Amino acid sequence: MFQFGKRSLGMLSEVHPDLQLIMKEAIKITPIDFGITEGMRTPERARQMKDEGLSKVGDKSKHCKGLAVDIVCYNGSNITWELDFYEAVAMAVGEVSESYDIKIRWGGSWVTGNFNLNKDLDFIDAVHFELVN
């Protein structure tokens, strides 16, 4: 069983309690270790990310409202960007969100409640999870 470090917990402390709950429970059941790299985002940072092509929505991002987190997955002690790792974490997030009846959207499918990777998307943001209002 994995657990979050201080940095991840600090990032989580800034976001909506439902999102905190989901991520804290998902880390307990996931087969992949992961950390939280970003939670709350300033509008300035969001616009910068859009300018860099890392975001499609800029300051309209759910990060600016504390409704989204970005993660990083680990393969042992190394960071990995392999999509299979992120899909495995997404499945754990999906399981937890379903058990608590909290709607989540994953940037690997962009469909609420669908945690299967869609490789046909124009923009895959596999690190991104957001609450759905």
N, CA, C and O atoms as CSV, one atom per row, in Angstrom:
chain,resi,resn,atom,element,x,y,z
A,1,MET,N,N,0.852,-1.186,0.000
A,1,MET,CA,C,0.000,0.000,0.000
A,1,MET,C,C,0.891,1.240,0.000
A,1,MET,O,O,1.869,1.313,0.744
A,2,PHE,N,N,0.547,2.201,-0.834
A,2,PHE,CA,C,1.305,3.437,-0.955
A,2,PHE,C,C,0.690,4.521,-0.080
A,2,PHE,O,O,-0.444,4.396,0.384
A,3,GLN,N,N,1.456,5.584,0.136
A,3,GLN,CA,C,0.940,6.739,0.864
A,3,GLN,C,C,1.582,8.002,0.322
A,3,GLN,O,O,2.671,7.961,-0.249
A,4,PHE,N,N,0.904,9.118,0.505
A,4,PHE,CA,C,1.410,10.390,0.029
A,4,PHE,C,C,2.486,10.937,0.955
A,4,PHE,O,O,2.456,10.723,2.167
A,5,GLY,N,N,3.432,11.643,0.358
A,5,GLY,CA,C,4.435,12.374,1.116
A,5,GLY,C,C,3.917,13.760,1.475
A,5,GLY,O,O,2.786,14.119,1.147
A,6,LYS,N,N,4.762,14.533,2.156
A,6,LYS,CA,C,4.377,15.870,2.615
A,6,LYS,C,C,4.003,16.798,1.463
A,6,LYS,O,O,3.040,17.558,1.568
A,7,ARG,N,N,4.757,16.743,0.367
A,7,ARG,CA,C,4.477,17.642,-0.758
A,7,ARG,C,C,3.092,17.356,-1.338
A,7,ARG,O,O,2.312,18.279,-1.573
A,8,SER,N,N,2.792,16.094,-1.566
A,8,SER,CA,C,1.478,15.732,-2.110
A,8,SER,C,C,0.356,16.125,-1.157
A,8,SER,O,O,-0.672,16.651,-1.584
A,9,LEU,N,N,0.551,15.872,0.125
A,9,LEU,CA,C,-0.477,16.236,1.105
A,9,LEU,C,C,-0.678,17.743,1.148
A,9,LEU,O,O,-1.803,18.215,1.318
A,10,GLY,N,N,0.400,18.500,0.996
A,10,GLY,CA,C,0.282,19.953,0.944
A,10,GLY,C,C,-0.523,20.413,-0.260
A,10,GLY,O,O,-1.359,21.309,-0.150
A,11,MET,N,N,-0.270,19.797,-1.410
A,11,MET,CA,C,-1.030,20.131,-2.618
A,11,MET,C,C,-2.507,19.787,-2.445
A,11,MET,O,O,-3.388,20.538,-2.862
A,12,LEU,N,N,-2.755,18.644,-1.824
A,12,LEU,CA,C,-4.147,18.209,-1.612
A,12,LEU,C,C,-4.883,19.124,-0.637
A,12,LEU,O,O,-6.090,19.325,-0.770
A,13,SER,N,N,-4.180,19.672,0.326
A,13,SER,CA,C,-4.836,20.474,1.363
A,13,SER,C,C,-5.520,21.715,0.796
A,13,SER,O,O,-6.374,22.309,1.455
A,14,GLU,N,N,-5.150,22.109,-0.426
A,14,GLU,CA,C,-5.700,23.318,-1.034
A,14,GLU,C,C,-6.952,23.067,-1.874
A,14,GLU,O,O,-7.603,24.017,-2.309
A,15,VAL,N,N,-7.296,21.797,-2.107
A,15,VAL,CA,C,-8.407,21.502,-3.019
A,15,VAL,C,C,-9.658,21.076,-2.259
A,15,VAL,O,O,-9.628,20.870,-1.046
A,16,HIS,N,N,-10.741,20.949,-2.988
A,16,HIS,CA,C,-12.050,20.593,-2.432
A,16,HIS,C,C,-11.950,19.306,-1.596
A,16,HIS,O,O,-11.247,18.372,-1.983
A,17,PRO,N,N,-12.644,19.255,-0.464
A,17,PRO,CA,C,-12.601,18.061,0.404
A,17,PRO,C,C,-12.966,16.754,-0.304
A,17,PRO,O,O,-12.386,15.712,0.001
A,18,ASP,N,N,-13.915,16.791,-1.243
A,18,ASP,CA,C,-14.279,15.561,-1.968
A,18,ASP,C,C,-13.101,15.043,-2.787
A,18,ASP,O,O,-12.878,13.834,-2.863
A,19,LEU,N,N,-12.360,15.939,-3.390
A,19,LEU,CA,C,-11.196,15.545,-4.177
A,19,LEU,C,C,-10.080,15.030,-3.269
A,19,LEU,O,O,-9.376,14.084,-3.621
A,20,GLN,N,N,-9.924,15.645,-2.120
A,20,GLN,CA,C,-8.958,15.149,-1.131
A,20,GLN,C,C,-9.299,13.716,-0.735
A,20,GLN,O,O,-8.430,12.845,-0.708
A,21,LEU,N,N,-10.564,13.486,-0.430
A,21,LEU,CA,C,-11.020,12.158,-0.019
A,21,LEU,C,C,-10.730,11.117,-1.098
A,21,LEU,O,O,-10.184,10.052,-0.811
A,22,ILE,N,N,-11.094,11.430,-2.325
A,22,ILE,CA,C,-10.904,10.467,-3.414
A,22,ILE,C,C,-9.437,10.111,-3.580
A,22,ILE,O,O,-9.091,8.934,-3.681
A,23,MET,N,N,-8.578,11.111,-3.608
A,23,MET,CA,C,-7.154,10.838,-3.821
A,23,MET,C,C,-6.526,10.111,-2.631
A,23,MET,O,O,-5.692,9.225,-2.818
A,24,LYS,N,N,-6.916,10.473,-1.427
A,24,LYS,CA,C,-6.366,9.803,-0.237
A,24,LYS,C,C,-6.807,8.342,-0.154
A,24,LYS,O,O,-6.073,7.502,0.367
A,25,GLU,N,N,-7.986,8.040,-0.657
A,25,GLU,CA,C,-8.443,6.652,-0.685
A,25,GLU,C,C,-7.847,5.904,-1.879
A,25,GLU,O,O,-7.511,4.726,-1.764
A,26,ALA,N,N,-7.715,6.576,-3.018
A,26,ALA,CA,C,-7.165,5.930,-4.217
A,26,ALA,C,C,-5.718,5.489,-4.014
A,26,ALA,O,O,-5.322,4.428,-4.496
A,27,ILE,N,N,-4.924,6.294,-3.303
A,27,ILE,CA,C,-3.513,5.929,-3.092
A,27,ILE,C,C,-3.412,4.636,-2.277
A,27,ILE,O,O,-2.411,3.925,-2.366
A,28,LYS,N,N,-4.428,4.334,-1.497
A,28,LYS,CA,C,-4.423,3.118,-0.672
A,28,LYS,C,C,-4.678,1.850,-1.486
A,28,LYS,O,O,-4.261,0.762,-1.090
A,29,ILE,N,N,-5.365,1.992,-2.629
A,29,ILE,CA,C,-5.755,0.785,-3.379
A,29,ILE,C,C,-5.098,0.659,-4.745
A,29,ILE,O,O,-5.217,-0.379,-5.396
A,30,THR,N,N,-4.414,1.692,-5.182
A,30,THR,CA,C,-3.824,1.656,-6.514
A,30,THR,C,C,-2.631,0.698,-6.584
A,30,THR,O,O,-1.890,0.562,-5.611
A,31,PRO,N,N,-2.443,0.039,-7.723
A,31,PRO,CA,C,-1.258,-0.796,-7.901
A,31,PRO,C,C,-0.025,0.031,-8.288
A,31,PRO,O,O,1.083,-0.499,-8.371
A,32,ILE,N,N,-0.227,1.338,-8.523
A,32,ILE,CA,C,0.827,2.244,-8.979
A,32,ILE,C,C,1.007,3.355,-7.956
A,32,ILE,O,O,0.034,3.968,-7.516
A,33,ASP,N,N,2.252,3.612,-7.581
A,33,ASP,CA,C,2.536,4.733,-6.692
A,33,ASP,C,C,2.402,6.033,-7.489
A,33,ASP,O,O,2.827,6.113,-8.641
A,34,PHE,N,N,1.812,7.035,-6.868
A,34,PHE,CA,C,1.681,8.343,-7.520
A,34,PHE,C,C,1.704,9.452,-6.491
A,34,PHE,O,O,1.456,9.230,-5.306
A,35,GLY,N,N,2.005,10.646,-6.962
A,35,GLY,CA,C,2.008,11.828,-6.115
A,35,GLY,C,C,1.190,12.932,-6.758
A,35,GLY,O,O,0.874,12.877,-7.946
A,36,ILE,N,N,0.853,13.931,-5.964
A,36,ILE,CA,C,0.105,15.084,-6.444
A,36,ILE,C,C,1.123,16.180,-6.782
A,36,ILE,O,O,1.889,16.607,-5.918
A,37,THR,N,N,1.126,16.627,-8.029
A,37,THR,CA,C,2.075,17.653,-8.444
A,37,THR,C,C,1.478,19.053,-8.436
A,37,THR,O,O,2.196,20.046,-8.313
A,38,GLU,N,N,0.160,19.123,-8.567
A,38,GLU,CA,C,-0.477,20.437,-8.541
A,38,GLU,C,C,-1.935,20.290,-8.156
A,38,GLU,O,O,-2.632,19.372,-8.587
A,39,GLY,N,N,-2.372,21.229,-7.326
A,39,GLY,CA,C,-3.772,21.306,-6.929
A,39,GLY,C,C,-4.300,22.663,-7.354
A,39,GLY,O,O,-4.625,22.890,-8.519
A,40,MET,N,N,-4.376,23.559,-6.381
A,40,MET,CA,C,-4.839,24.916,-6.655
A,40,MET,C,C,-3.831,25.624,-7.558
A,40,MET,O,O,-2.618,25.507,-7.381
A,41,ARG,N,N,-4.364,26.354,-8.523
A,41,ARG,CA,C,-3.527,27.066,-9.493
A,41,ARG,C,C,-4.008,28.516,-9.566
A,41,ARG,O,O,-5.211,28.776,-9.596
A,42,THR,N,N,-3.072,29.445,-9.592
A,42,THR,CA,C,-3.454,30.849,-9.745
A,42,THR,C,C,-3.892,31.094,-11.196
A,42,THR,O,O,-3.476,30.368,-12.099
A,43,PRO,N,N,-4.722,32.102,-11.417
A,43,PRO,CA,C,-5.101,32.433,-12.795
A,43,PRO,C,C,-3.881,32.749,-13.674
A,43,PRO,O,O,-3.860,32.412,-14.858
A,44,GLU,N,N,-2.876,33.390,-13.090
A,44,GLU,CA,C,-1.662,33.710,-13.847
A,44,GLU,C,C,-0.952,32.439,-14.297
A,44,GLU,O,O,-0.538,32.328,-15.451
A,45,ARG,N,N,-0.812,31.488,-13.390
A,45,ARG,CA,C,-0.171,30.210,-13.728
A,45,ARG,C,C,-1.005,29.477,-14.774
A,45,ARG,O,O,-0.449,28.865,-15.686
A,46,ALA,N,N,-2.312,29.529,-14.656
A,46,ALA,CA,C,-3.197,28.860,-15.617
A,46,ALA,C,C,-3.041,29.466,-17.013
A,46,ALA,O,O,-3.002,28.735,-18.002
A,47,ARG,N,N,-2.952,30.784,-17.100
A,47,ARG,CA,C,-2.759,31.425,-18.404
A,47,ARG,C,C,-1.398,31.060,-18.993
A,47,ARG,O,O,-1.274,30.832,-20.197
A,48,GLN,N,N,-0.380,31.006,-18.135
A,48,GLN,CA,C,0.960,30.621,-18.577
A,48,GLN,C,C,0.944,29.208,-19.149
A,48,GLN,O,O,1.553,28.950,-20.188
A,49,MET,N,N,0.256,28.304,-18.483
A,49,MET,CA,C,0.183,26.920,-18.952
A,49,MET,C,C,-0.536,26.842,-20.303
A,49,MET,O,O,-0.163,26.040,-21.159
A,50,LYS,N,N,-1.557,27.665,-20.491
A,50,LYS,CA,C,-2.243,27.690,-21.786
A,50,LYS,C,C,-1.288,28.196,-22.868
A,50,LYS,O,O,-1.228,27.643,-23.966
A,51,ASP,N,N,-0.553,29.242,-22.545
A,51,ASP,CA,C,0.415,29.796,-23.497
A,51,ASP,C,C,1.478,28.767,-23.888
A,51,ASP,O,O,1.978,28.784,-25.013
A,52,GLU,N,N,1.820,27.873,-22.958
A,52,GLU,CA,C,2.832,26.842,-23.207
A,52,GLU,C,C,2.237,25.586,-23.851
A,52,GLU,O,O,2.964,24.633,-24.133
A,53,GLY,N,N,0.915,25.580,-24.086
A,53,GLY,CA,C,0.266,24.433,-24.698
A,53,GLY,C,C,0.001,23.291,-23.739
A,53,GLY,O,O,-0.301,22.175,-24.163
A,54,LEU,N,N,0.114,23.565,-22.438
A,54,LEU,CA,C,-0.100,22.532,-21.425
A,54,LEU,C,C,-1.526,22.517,-20.906
A,54,LEU,O,O,-1.903,21.635,-20.134
A,55,SER,N,N,-2.309,23.481,-21.321
A,55,SER,CA,C,-3.706,23.586,-20.904
A,55,SER,C,C,-4.508,24.116,-22.079
A,55,SER,O,O,-3.999,24.878,-22.902
A,56,LYS,N,N,-5.748,23.711,-22.147
A,56,LYS,CA,C,-6.636,24.205,-23.194
A,56,LYS,C,C,-7.532,25.341,-22.700
A,56,LYS,O,O,-8.103,26.074,-23.508
A,57,VAL,N,N,-7.658,25.492,-21.370
A,57,VAL,CA,C,-8.668,26.408,-20.841
A,57,VAL,C,C,-8.107,27.623,-20.107
A,57,VAL,O,O,-8.869,28.530,-19.775
A,58,GLY,N,N,-6.828,27.671,-19.848
A,58,GLY,CA,C,-6.247,28.832,-19.172
A,58,GLY,C,C,-6.862,29.080,-17.816
A,58,GLY,O,O,-7.006,28.160,-17.010
A,59,ASP,N,N,-7.233,30.345,-17.560
A,59,ASP,CA,C,-7.723,30.705,-16.222
A,59,ASP,C,C,-9.151,30.241,-15.953
A,59,ASP,O,O,-9.709,30.549,-14.900
A,60,LYS,N,N,-9.745,29.511,-16.885
A,60,LYS,CA,C,-11.046,28.867,-16.642
A,60,LYS,C,C,-10.851,27.451,-16.085
A,60,LYS,O,O,-11.817,26.713,-15.887
A,61,SER,N,N,-9.612,27.093,-15.840
A,61,SER,CA,C,-9.269,25.771,-15.328
A,61,SER,C,C,-9.928,25.498,-13.980
A,61,SER,O,O,-10.054,26.390,-13.140
A,62,LYS,N,N,-10.342,24.262,-13.794
A,62,LYS,CA,C,-10.900,23.861,-12.493
A,62,LYS,C,C,-9.840,23.917,-11.394
A,62,LYS,O,O,-10.172,23.950,-10.209
A,63,HIS,N,N,-8.575,23.926,-11.783
A,63,HIS,CA,C,-7.508,24.103,-10.783
A,63,HIS,C,C,-7.661,25.442,-10.064
A,63,HIS,O,O,-7.372,25.541,-8.871
A,64,CYS,N,N,-8.109,26.462,-10.774
A,64,CYS,CA,C,-8.235,27.799,-10.189
A,64,CYS,C,C,-9.323,27.867,-9.123
A,64,CYS,O,O,-9.377,28.817,-8.342
A,65,LYS,N,N,-10.188,26.856,-9.096
A,65,LYS,CA,C,-11.265,26.791,-8.101
A,65,LYS,C,C,-11.030,25.686,-7.083
A,65,LYS,O,O,-11.888,25.434,-6.237
A,66,GLY,N,N,-9.876,25.024,-7.152
A,66,GLY,CA,C,-9.591,23.937,-6.221
A,66,GLY,C,C,-10.369,22.670,-6.522
A,66,GLY,O,O,-10.599,21.849,-5.634
A,67,LEU,N,N,-10.779,22.511,-7.793
A,67,LEU,CA,C,-11.601,21.363,-8.174
A,67,LEU,C,C,-10.838,20.348,-9.025
A,67,LEU,O,O,-11.447,19.442,-9.595
A,68,ALA,N,N,-9.499,20.488,-9.120
A,68,ALA,CA,C,-8.711,19.575,-9.946
A,68,ALA,C,C,-7.331,19.360,-9.339
A,68,ALA,O,O,-6.802,20.203,-8.614
A,69,VAL,N,N,-6.769,18.200,-9.664
A,69,VAL,CA,C,-5.380,17.896,-9.299
A,69,VAL,C,C,-4.685,17.279,-10.495
A,69,VAL,O,O,-5.313,16.679,-11.367
A,70,ASP,N,N,-3.367,17.443,-10.513
A,70,ASP,CA,C,-2.510,16.742,-11.460
A,70,ASP,C,C,-1.614,15.808,-10.664
A,70,ASP,O,O,-1.221,16.111,-9.537
A,71,ILE,N,N,-1.298,14.671,-11.264
A,71,ILE,CA,C,-0.491,13.662,-10.579
A,71,ILE,C,C,0.757,13.336,-11.393
A,71,ILE,O,O,0.899,13.738,-12.548
A,72,VAL,N,N,1.646,12.602,-10.755
A,72,VAL,CA,C,2.789,11.993,-11.427
A,72,VAL,C,C,2.852,10.553,-10.937
A,72,VAL,O,O,2.654,10.284,-9.753
A,73,CYS,N,N,3.128,9.632,-11.851
A,73,CYS,CA,C,3.232,8.219,-11.486
A,73,CYS,C,C,4.697,7.814,-11.383
A,73,CYS,O,O,5.577,8.397,-12.016
A,74,TYR,N,N,4.924,6.797,-10.564
A,74,TYR,CA,C,6.270,6.281,-10.350
A,74,TYR,C,C,6.342,4.820,-10.764
A,74,TYR,O,O,5.428,4.034,-10.513
A,75,ASN,N,N,7.444,4.480,-11.400
A,75,ASN,CA,C,7.793,3.096,-11.700
A,75,ASN,C,C,9.005,2.816,-10.828
A,75,ASN,O,O,10.135,3.142,-11.193
A,76,GLY,N,N,8.762,2.214,-9.680
A,76,GLY,CA,C,9.814,2.118,-8.671
A,76,GLY,C,C,10.075,3.511,-8.135
A,76,GLY,O,O,9.148,4.188,-7.690
A,77,SER,N,N,11.320,3.946,-8.170
A,77,SER,CA,C,11.652,5.285,-7.678
A,77,SER,C,C,11.743,6.304,-8.810
A,77,SER,O,O,12.092,7.461,-8.573
A,78,ASN,N,N,11.434,5.891,-10.026
A,78,ASN,CA,C,11.545,6.775,-11.183
A,78,ASN,C,C,10.187,7.274,-11.650
A,78,ASN,O,O,9.204,6.532,-11.642
A,79,ILE,N,N,10.143,8.540,-12.056
A,79,ILE,CA,C,8.931,9.090,-12.667
A,79,ILE,C,C,8.719,8.412,-14.013
A,79,ILE,O,O,9.670,8.166,-14.755
A,80,THR,N,N,7.463,8.116,-14.317
A,80,THR,CA,C,7.126,7.562,-15.629
A,80,THR,C,C,5.998,8.365,-16.247
A,80,THR,O,O,5.112,8.865,-15.554
A,81,TRP,N,N,6.049,8.478,-17.574
A,81,TRP,CA,C,4.980,9.139,-18.323
A,81,TRP,C,C,4.221,8.129,-19.174
A,81,TRP,O,O,3.430,8.513,-20.035
A,82,GLU,N,N,4.457,6.840,-18.940
A,82,GLU,CA,C,3.763,5.791,-19.689
A,82,GLU,C,C,2.280,5.815,-19.343
A,82,GLU,O,O,1.905,5.752,-18.172
A,83,LEU,N,N,1.455,5.905,-20.351
A,83,LEU,CA,C,0.016,6.076,-20.154
A,83,LEU,C,C,-0.635,4.924,-19.406
A,83,LEU,O,O,-1.629,5.131,-18.711
A,84,ASP,N,N,-0.100,3.718,-19.530
A,84,ASP,CA,C,-0.676,2.572,-18.821
A,84,ASP,C,C,-0.649,2.780,-17.305
A,84,ASP,O,O,-1.562,2.347,-16.603
A,85,PHE,N,N,0.380,3.433,-16.807
A,85,PHE,CA,C,0.472,3.703,-15.371
A,85,PHE,C,C,-0.642,4.649,-14.941
A,85,PHE,O,O,-1.272,4.453,-13.902
A,86,TYR,N,N,-0.874,5.670,-15.747
A,86,TYR,CA,C,-1.904,6.667,-15.416
A,86,TYR,C,C,-3.309,6.075,-15.517
A,86,TYR,O,O,-4.196,6.424,-14.738
A,87,GLU,N,N,-3.499,5.186,-16.472
A,87,GLU,CA,C,-4.791,4.521,-16.590
A,87,GLU,C,C,-5.047,3.636,-15.367
A,87,GLU,O,O,-6.177,3.552,-14.888
A,88,ALA,N,N,-4.007,2.982,-14.866
A,88,ALA,CA,C,-4.175,2.143,-13.673
A,88,ALA,C,C,-4.567,2.991,-12.460
A,88,ALA,O,O,-5.419,2.584,-11.670
A,89,VAL,N,N,-3.959,4.152,-12.311
A,89,VAL,CA,C,-4.347,5.056,-11.225
A,89,VAL,C,C,-5.775,5.542,-11.452
A,89,VAL,O,O,-6.564,5.624,-10.511
A,90,ALA,N,N,-6.103,5.862,-12.693
A,90,ALA,CA,C,-7.461,6.322,-13.010
A,90,ALA,C,C,-8.501,5.278,-12.616
A,90,ALA,O,O,-9.575,5.629,-12.128
A,91,MET,N,N,-8.198,4.023,-12.820
A,91,MET,CA,C,-9.133,2.959,-12.433
A,91,MET,C,C,-9.363,2.965,-10.918
A,91,MET,O,O,-10.490,2.786,-10.456
A,92,ALA,N,N,-8.291,3.170,-10.152
A,92,ALA,CA,C,-8.436,3.245,-8.690
A,92,ALA,C,C,-9.250,4.474,-8.297
A,92,ALA,O,O,-10.117,4.393,-7.427
A,93,VAL,N,N,-8.974,5.611,-8.935
A,93,VAL,CA,C,-9.740,6.831,-8.669
A,93,VAL,C,C,-11.215,6.594,-9.011
A,93,VAL,O,O,-12.106,7.017,-8.275
A,94,GLY,N,N,-11.458,5.920,-10.121
A,94,GLY,CA,C,-12.832,5.623,-10.523
A,94,GLY,C,C,-13.557,4.745,-9.518
A,94,GLY,O,O,-14.725,4.970,-9.202
A,95,GLU,N,N,-12.850,3.746,-9.023
A,95,GLU,CA,C,-13.446,2.846,-8.025
A,95,GLU,C,C,-13.840,3.622,-6.766
A,95,GLU,O,O,-14.934,3.439,-6.232
A,96,VAL,N,N,-12.953,4.473,-6.306
A,96,VAL,CA,C,-13.238,5.256,-5.100
A,96,VAL,C,C,-14.356,6.254,-5.357
A,96,VAL,O,O,-15.267,6.391,-4.541
A,97,SER,N,N,-14.294,6.952,-6.484
A,97,SER,CA,C,-15.326,7.957,-6.758
A,97,SER,C,C,-16.706,7.320,-6.865
A,97,SER,O,O,-17.704,7.900,-6.437
A,98,GLU,N,N,-16.752,6.127,-7.438
A,98,GLU,CA,C,-18.030,5.428,-7.532
A,98,GLU,C,C,-18.536,5.012,-6.150
A,98,GLU,O,O,-19.727,5.127,-5.861
A,99,SER,N,N,-17.637,4.534,-5.305
A,99,SER,CA,C,-18.066,4.082,-3.975
A,99,SER,C,C,-18.579,5.237,-3.115
A,99,SER,O,O,-19.420,5.028,-2.241
A,100,TYR,N,N,-18.083,6.448,-3.350
A,100,TYR,CA,C,-18.545,7.626,-2.604
A,100,TYR,C,C,-19.579,8.444,-3.387
A,100,TYR,O,O,-20.054,9.472,-2.904
A,101,ASP,N,N,-19.920,7.991,-4.583
A,101,ASP,CA,C,-20.872,8.690,-5.449
A,101,ASP,C,C,-20.457,10.146,-5.676
A,101,ASP,O,O,-21.261,11.070,-5.560
A,102,ILE,N,N,-19.176,10.315,-6.002
A,102,ILE,CA,C,-18.620,11.628,-6.331
A,102,ILE,C,C,-18.188,11.564,-7.792
A,102,ILE,O,O,-17.407,10.695,-8.179
A,103,LYS,N,N,-18.696,12.483,-8.591
A,103,LYS,CA,C,-18.406,12.454,-10.031
A,103,LYS,C,C,-17.034,13.057,-10.329
A,103,LYS,O,O,-16.713,14.171,-9.913
A,104,ILE,N,N,-16.239,12.280,-11.064
A,104,ILE,CA,C,-14.875,12.673,-11.442
A,104,ILE,C,C,-14.712,12.511,-12.952
A,104,ILE,O,O,-15.248,11.586,-13.563
A,105,ARG,N,N,-13.957,13.436,-13.526
A,105,ARG,CA,C,-13.585,13.323,-14.934
A,105,ARG,C,C,-12.061,13.212,-14.987
A,105,ARG,O,O,-11.347,13.928,-14.284
A,106,TRP,N,N,-11.578,12.299,-15.834
A,106,TRP,CA,C,-10.147,12.065,-16.016
A,106,TRP,C,C,-9.729,12.575,-17.385
A,106,TRP,O,O,-10.437,12.373,-18.372
A,107,GLY,N,N,-8.581,13.235,-17.444
A,107,GLY,CA,C,-8.071,13.790,-18.684
A,107,GLY,C,C,-7.589,12.765,-19.693
A,107,GLY,O,O,-7.116,13.133,-20.769
A,108,GLY,N,N,-7.700,11.498,-19.367
A,108,GLY,CA,C,-7.358,10.435,-20.313
A,108,GLY,C,C,-8.544,9.985,-21.139
A,108,GLY,O,O,-8.390,9.246,-22.111
A,109,SER,N,N,-9.739,10.437,-20.744
A,109,SER,CA,C,-10.944,10.109,-21.524
A,109,SER,C,C,-11.843,11.329,-21.714
A,109,SER,O,O,-12.556,11.429,-22.712
A,110,TRP,N,N,-11.807,12.260,-20.751
A,110,TRP,CA,C,-12.641,13.463,-20.740
A,110,TRP,C,C,-14.134,13.145,-20.701
A,110,TRP,O,O,-14.962,13.984,-21.057
A,111,VAL,N,N,-14.476,11.930,-20.269
A,111,VAL,CA,C,-15.873,11.539,-20.118
A,111,VAL,C,C,-16.092,11.227,-18.644
A,111,VAL,O,O,-15.401,10.378,-18.081
A,112,THR,N,N,-17.044,11.902,-18.018
A,112,THR,CA,C,-17.308,11.696,-16.599
A,112,THR,C,C,-17.562,10.230,-16.303
A,112,THR,O,O,-18.410,9.597,-16.932
A,113,GLY,N,N,-16.823,9.695,-15.343
A,113,GLY,CA,C,-17.013,8.313,-14.928
A,113,GLY,C,C,-16.354,7.278,-15.819
A,113,GLY,O,O,-16.462,6.084,-15.539
A,114,ASN,N,N,-15.672,7.689,-16.886
A,114,ASN,CA,C,-14.984,6.744,-17.767
A,114,ASN,C,C,-13.481,6.840,-17.502
A,114,ASN,O,O,-12.868,7.886,-17.718
A,115,PHE,N,N,-12.900,5.745,-17.036
A,115,PHE,CA,C,-11.492,5.746,-16.659
A,115,PHE,C,C,-10.657,4.847,-17.560
A,115,PHE,O,O,-9.578,4.386,-17.187
A,116,ASN,N,N,-11.188,4.610,-18.761
A,116,ASN,CA,C,-10.443,3.887,-19.793
A,116,ASN,C,C,-9.792,4.914,-20.712
A,116,ASN,O,O,-10.452,5.842,-21.181
A,117,LEU,N,N,-8.512,4.749,-20.965
A,117,LEU,CA,C,-7.768,5.679,-21.810
A,117,LEU,C,C,-8.333,5.701,-23.225
A,117,LEU,O,O,-8.566,4.650,-23.823
A,118,ASN,N,N,-8.550,6.892,-23.754
A,118,ASN,CA,C,-8.992,7.075,-25.133
A,118,ASN,C,C,-7.816,7.650,-25.922
A,118,ASN,O,O,-7.578,8.857,-25.890
A,119,LYS,N,N,-7.084,6.793,-26.628
A,119,LYS,CA,C,-5.897,7.225,-27.361
A,119,LYS,C,C,-6.227,8.019,-28.616
A,119,LYS,O,O,-5.320,8.532,-29.272
A,120,ASP,N,N,-7.504,8.130,-28.964
A,120,ASP,CA,C,-7.912,8.878,-30.150
A,120,ASP,C,C,-8.159,10.359,-29.874
A,120,ASP,O,O,-8.491,11.111,-30.790
A,121,LEU,N,N,-8.003,10.778,-28.639
A,121,LEU,CA,C,-8.242,12.176,-28.291
A,121,LEU,C,C,-7.174,13.085,-28.891
A,121,LEU,O,O,-6.022,12.682,-29.053
A,122,ASP,N,N,-7.566,14.306,-29.215
A,122,ASP,CA,C,-6.599,15.307,-29.677
A,122,ASP,C,C,-5.714,15.776,-28.529
A,122,ASP,O,O,-4.545,16.101,-28.740
A,123,PHE,N,N,-6.258,15.815,-27.321
A,123,PHE,CA,C,-5.529,16.307,-26.160
A,123,PHE,C,C,-5.718,15.332,-25.004
A,123,PHE,O,O,-6.768,15.320,-24.361
A,124,ILE,N,N,-4.711,14.523,-24.744
A,124,ILE,CA,C,-4.739,13.603,-23.606
A,124,ILE,C,C,-3.986,14.260,-22.464
A,124,ILE,O,O,-2.814,14.612,-22.597
A,125,ASP,N,N,-4.664,14.419,-21.356
A,125,ASP,CA,C,-4.069,15.008,-20.153
A,125,ASP,C,C,-4.177,13.975,-19.036
A,125,ASP,O,O,-4.928,14.150,-18.077
A,126,ALA,N,N,-3.416,12.900,-19.180
A,126,ALA,CA,C,-3.544,11.742,-18.298
A,126,ALA,C,C,-3.191,12.034,-16.854
A,126,ALA,O,O,-3.507,11.236,-15.972
A,127,VAL,N,N,-2.547,13.151,-16.594
A,127,VAL,CA,C,-2.174,13.507,-15.212
A,127,VAL,C,C,-3.310,14.203,-14.477
A,127,VAL,O,O,-3.217,14.428,-13.271
A,128,HIS,N,N,-4.381,14.546,-15.184
A,128,HIS,CA,C,-5.421,15.450,-14.673
A,128,HIS,C,C,-6.686,14.713,-14.221
A,128,HIS,O,O,-7.207,13.845,-14.921
A,129,PHE,N,N,-7.163,15.090,-13.024
A,129,PHE,CA,C,-8.445,14.618,-12.490
A,129,PHE,C,C,-9.202,15.824,-11.972
A,129,PHE,O,O,-8.619,16.710,-11.346
A,130,GLU,N,N,-10.528,15.859,-12.237
A,130,GLU,CA,C,-11.314,16.992,-11.792
A,130,GLU,C,C,-12.694,16.558,-11.315
A,130,GLU,O,O,-13.274,15.591,-11.808
A,131,LEU,N,N,-13.202,17.314,-10.327
A,131,LEU,CA,C,-14.576,17.108,-9.871
A,131,LEU,C,C,-15.533,17.654,-10.920
A,131,LEU,O,O,-15.238,18.640,-11.594
A,132,VAL,N,N,-16.661,17.013,-11.047
A,132,VAL,CA,C,-17.699,17.455,-11.971
A,132,VAL,C,C,-18.855,17.988,-11.142
A,132,VAL,O,O,-19.344,17.323,-10.229
A,133,ASN,N,N,-19.283,19.201,-11.475
A,133,ASN,CA,C,-20.378,19.831,-10.714
A,133,ASN,C,C,-21.687,19.153,-11.023
A,133,ASN,O,O,-22.724,19.538,-10.483
